[in-house]
Amino acid sequence: MHNPLYGSKREMKPRPPHIVTFELIDNLVKLTGSGSLTLNSCSQAKQETVIRARFNETMVELAFNVLMDNQVLQNESSNTIRWNIDYNQLNKKSLKEILTNQVSYRNYIFNDVGELAFGNISKYENDKWKLISEEYDIDEETRIYFDHSDQLMYQYWTSNDEIHLASNYQKHRRAIKIKKGLIKEFKFEVSEPGQESGWISLATISDNTRGAILNGKTQEESKSDFRNKIFKLETTIIPSLIQEFEGKIKETKKYW
């Protein structure tokens, strides 16, 4: 029987994203009575997680199975499941210790703020531009996450001192990696919608480098909607992305 979490080759055991796992736990705790959950309550928590975490039922079920496999939850009877740990004391730090490598701690950007991706990163040296980012084939875990979220457009994470960026831009998927520390200073530009759609760009300005780590058009219903999305980008999404590079924004330009 084909498992939708795998491609043609079963090369890896997929891990649920942390945002799915933690959202599911929050929803389960809300519906817990006297330390136990009915199967109906579990089903309600899963459906709420699909909506709030923006991954589909398959990924939410995977997160639930991880909680069961790691004995965070345990069958109590044919119709009830109980917490095997003190759910009132749960926090992200304690969960990370319990689940260790069972959950993915990548970062995700969804398409509610626009259609955004990234470009190649280059550095000018010896009188020519040279690529310092390396494009590579999308790995299996990245594919799985894109396959199981219609709203997911961008993933980023660090592995072995390299920062990885992956995008699903207009159904075209690509991934690049760049050595950590090569770019740390950025310029953020915003253009408000007029005759054309609004757009944003977050590009490197470090040491003769060029290239955007996040750019594209926003999807807005009005100018106020556009500014709300820019506020979300500036206050949550971009600071998290910049932190991955251990960088800072040196220049901001807004074309209102």
matplotlib code that plots the C-alpha trace (Angstrom):
import matplotlib.pyplot as plt

x = [0.0, 1.4, 2.1, 1.6, 4.4, 7.0, 8.0, 8.9, 11.8, 11.4, 14.6, 13.7, 11.2, 9.4, 9.3, 6.3, 7.1, 7.3, 4.6, 2.2, 3.3, 3.1, -0.2, -1.7, -0.6, -2.1, -5.4, -5.3, -4.7, -7.7, -9.9, -8.5, -10.8, -9.4, -6.2, -7.9, -9.1, -11.9, -11.3, -13.8, -11.8, -8.7, -10.4, -11.5, -8.0, -6.6, -9.1, -8.3, -4.6, -5.1, -6.6, -4.2, -0.9, -1.8, -0.6, -3.0, -4.5, -1.7, 1.0, -1.2, -1.7, 2.0, 2.5, -0.1, 1.7, 5.0, 3.3, 2.0, 5.3, 7.2, 4.6, 3.6, 0.1, -1.0, -4.1, -6.2, -9.2, -10.8, -12.3, -9.9, -6.3, -4.5, -1.5, 1.6, 3.3, 2.1, 0.5, 0.1, 3.9, 4.5, 6.5, 8.6, 11.8, 10.5, 8.9, 12.2, 13.9, 11.3, 11.0, 14.7, 15.0, 11.5, 10.3, 11.6, 12.5, 12.7, 11.1, 8.2, 6.7, 3.2, 1.5, -0.8, 1.7, 2.3, 4.2, 7.8, 10.9, 14.7, 17.4, 21.0, 23.6, 26.8, 30.0, 32.1, 35.8, 38.7, 36.7, 33.8, 30.6, 30.9, 28.1, 28.4, 25.1, 24.8, 21.6, 20.8, 18.0, 15.1, 15.6, 12.9, 11.9, 11.5, 9.4, 7.2, 6.4, 5.6, 3.4, 1.4, 0.7, -1.1, -0.1, 3.6, 5.8, 9.2, 11.3, 14.7, 17.0, 20.6, 22.6, 26.4, 27.1, 25.1, 21.8, 19.3, 16.5, 13.7, 10.8, 7.7, 7.1, 4.3, 4.6, 8.3, 10.4, 14.1, 16.6, 19.9, 22.5, 25.0, 27.8, 26.8, 28.5, 29.0, 26.1, 25.0, 23.8, 20.6, 18.5, 14.7, 12.6, 8.8, 6.7, 3.0, 0.5, -0.6, -1.1, 0.8, 1.0, 3.0, 6.3, 9.0, 12.7, 15.2, 18.6, 22.2, 24.4, 27.4, 30.9, 30.3, 27.5, 24.2, 21.0, 17.7, 16.9, 13.2, 11.4, 8.3, 4.8, 2.3, -1.3, -3.5, -7.2, -6.5, -3.8, -4.7, -4.5, -1.1, 0.2, -1.1, 0.9, 4.0, 3.6, 3.5, 6.6, 8.5, 7.6, 7.7, 8.7, 11.7, 13.3, 13.2, 14.8, 17.5, 18.2, 19.0, 21.8, 22.9, 22.4, 20.7, 18.9, 21.2, 18.8, 15.1, 13.3, 9.5, 7.9, 4.4]
y = [0.0, 3.4, 5.8, 9.4, 10.7, 8.9, 9.3, 6.4, 5.5, 5.0, 6.9, 8.4, 8.4, 11.8, 14.0, 16.3, 20.0, 21.4, 24.0, 21.0, 19.1, 22.0, 23.2, 19.7, 19.5, 22.9, 21.8, 18.4, 20.1, 22.4, 19.4, 17.2, 16.3, 14.6, 13.8, 11.8, 12.5, 10.8, 9.7, 12.4, 15.0, 13.9, 14.2, 17.7, 18.7, 17.3, 19.2, 22.4, 21.8, 21.4, 24.9, 26.6, 24.9, 24.9, 21.4, 18.7, 15.7, 13.3, 15.5, 16.1, 12.4, 11.9, 14.3, 12.4, 9.1, 10.7, 11.6, 8.1, 6.4, 8.5, 7.8, 11.4, 10.0, 6.4, 4.3, 4.1, 2.1, 1.5, 5.0, 7.1, 8.2, 9.6, 11.8, 9.9, 13.0, 16.1, 18.0, 21.1, 21.4, 21.0, 23.7, 23.8, 23.2, 20.1, 18.7, 19.2, 17.1, 14.3, 14.3, 14.9, 14.2, 13.0, 16.5, 18.9, 22.4, 24.1, 27.5, 28.0, 31.0, 30.7, 32.4, 34.6, 37.4, 37.0, 35.0, 35.2, 33.3, 34.0, 34.6, 33.5, 35.1, 36.4, 38.2, 40.5, 39.6, 39.6, 41.8, 39.4, 38.2, 34.7, 32.6, 32.0, 30.2, 26.6, 25.2, 21.6, 19.1, 19.3, 16.7, 14.3, 16.0, 19.3, 17.7, 16.1, 19.4, 21.2, 18.2, 18.3, 22.1, 24.0, 27.2, 26.6, 28.6, 28.9, 26.8, 27.7, 26.0, 25.6, 22.3, 21.8, 25.6, 26.0, 27.9, 26.3, 28.1, 26.2, 27.8, 26.7, 29.7, 29.3, 25.5, 25.7, 24.3, 25.0, 25.0, 26.7, 26.7, 29.2, 29.1, 30.7, 34.0, 35.1, 37.5, 39.4, 42.8, 43.4, 46.0, 45.8, 47.5, 47.8, 49.2, 49.9, 48.6, 51.1, 50.3, 47.1, 44.8, 45.7, 44.0, 43.5, 42.7, 41.6, 41.6, 41.3, 44.3, 42.6, 42.9, 43.3, 40.8, 40.9, 38.8, 38.6, 36.0, 37.0, 38.9, 38.9, 40.3, 40.6, 39.6, 42.4, 43.3, 46.9, 49.3, 48.7, 44.9, 45.4, 47.4, 44.7, 42.1, 44.3, 44.7, 40.9, 40.6, 43.3, 42.1, 38.3, 36.7, 38.8, 39.1, 35.3, 34.9, 37.5, 35.7, 32.5, 34.5, 36.1, 39.3, 42.7, 45.2, 48.1, 50.0, 50.2, 51.9, 52.2, 53.5, 54.6]
z = [0.0, -1.0, 1.8, 0.6, 2.8, 0.6, -3.0, -5.2, -2.9, 0.9, 1.7, 5.0, 7.9, 7.7, 10.8, 11.5, 11.6, 15.1, 14.4, 13.7, 16.7, 19.2, 17.8, 18.1, 21.7, 22.5, 21.0, 22.8, 26.1, 25.6, 25.2, 28.0, 30.9, 34.0, 32.3, 29.4, 25.9, 24.0, 20.4, 19.4, 21.3, 19.5, 16.2, 17.0, 18.0, 14.8, 12.6, 14.5, 14.0, 10.2, 10.1, 12.4, 11.5, 7.7, 7.0, 5.9, 7.8, 6.9, 8.5, 11.6, 11.9, 11.7, 14.6, 16.6, 16.0, 17.1, 20.4, 20.8, 19.8, 22.3, 25.0, 25.5, 24.9, 25.7, 25.0, 28.2, 26.8, 23.4, 23.5, 25.5, 25.4, 28.4, 28.9, 30.0, 31.3, 33.2, 30.3, 32.6, 32.7, 29.0, 27.2, 24.0, 25.9, 27.7, 24.5, 22.6, 25.2, 25.0, 21.2, 20.4, 16.7, 16.1, 15.1, 12.5, 13.7, 10.3, 9.8, 7.4, 5.5, 4.1, 1.1, 3.1, 2.8, -1.0, -3.6, -2.3, -3.1, -3.3, -5.9, -6.3, -4.0, -5.7, -4.6, -6.7, -6.5, -9.0, -11.3, -11.7, -10.0, -8.5, -7.1, -3.3, -3.1, -4.4, -5.9, -5.3, -5.9, -3.4, -0.7, 0.4, 3.6, 1.9, -0.8, 1.8, 3.5, 0.3, -0.8, 2.5, 2.7, -0.1, 1.7, 2.3, 0.0, 1.8, 4.2, 5.8, 8.2, 9.2, 8.8, 9.1, 9.2, 5.9, 5.6, 3.4, 1.6, -0.3, -2.2, -3.9, -6.2, -8.7, -8.5, -9.2, -6.4, -5.9, -3.1, -2.4, 0.4, 1.5, 4.1, 7.3, 8.0, 4.3, 4.4, 7.5, 6.3, 4.5, 2.7, 3.0, 0.3, 0.0, -2.8, -2.1, -4.8, -7.4, -11.0, -10.3, -7.3, -4.3, -3.8, -1.2, -1.4, 1.4, -0.2, 1.0, 1.0, 2.8, 1.4, -2.4, -2.4, -4.1, -4.3, -2.4, 0.2, 0.1, -2.7, -4.8, -5.0, -2.2, -2.5, -1.2, -1.3, -0.4, 0.7, 4.3, 3.7, 2.1, 5.1, 7.5, 5.6, 5.6, 9.4, 9.7, 7.6, 9.5, 13.0, 12.8, 9.5, 8.5, 12.0, 12.2, 8.8, 9.6, 12.8, 10.9, 9.2, 12.5, 10.5, 10.7, 8.4, 7.6, 5.3, 4.8, 1.9, 1.5, -1.6, -0.5]

ax = plt.figure().add_subplot(projection="3d")
ax.plot(x, y, z, "-o")
ax.set_aspect("equal")
plt.show()
